[in-house]
Amino acid sequence: MNHSALNHAMNAVYASNQLLEIFQSLAITKNMPKAASARLYHHFSFQHHIKGKVIYRAGEVSEQRIHLILNGTVALSDGSGNIFKHLHCGDHFGLFSFLDHERKHAVTVTVEKDADILTLDRTFLDTVYLQNPDQGNQLLRFMFNLLSQKTLNMESEYAAIHQFALGKQHK
């Protein structure tokens, strides 16, 4: 192996380790044993998206992938193009489309700041679960944690809307 190829390989290993460290520091994975989170990390595929890239559009048929942001920013917009939320490091999108193969995307996801995103394909989860039930269970627990987090966020948002409708301040 020549010097240039070795440098390229070393840079790839270093970048991968940095992304693994970010993944392991996320709220959803930081309490997992390091070995378990490293195994989980290696089930995801890495994608780098540049500003302006539309990852998917509202109304499109789901490709059954969940996306986990390691860095960068994406904007969620409705079918009319109205941005209603920004997602950053540690946030995820596509969970419901990942879980329900018949669901169409409810939002358009557009990269606002170059983003490194980990993606997990549902067919991969199904395959892993059949071939290695222990790792499949680990992935399922990860998905349930994400779903639980999403549900808690929705409940909090509902409570805030309810308080606002009643004319009370949300603190």
Secondary structure, DSSP 8 states (H G I E B T S, - for coil): --HHHHHHHHHHHHHHHHHHHHHHHSTTTTTS-HHHHHHHHTTSEEEEE-TT-EEE-TTSB---EEEEEEEEEEEEE-TT--EEEEE-TT-EE-HHHHH-TT-B-SSEEEEEEEEEEEEEEHHHHHHHHHH-HHHHHHHHHHHHHHHHHHHHHHHHHHHHHHHHHTT----
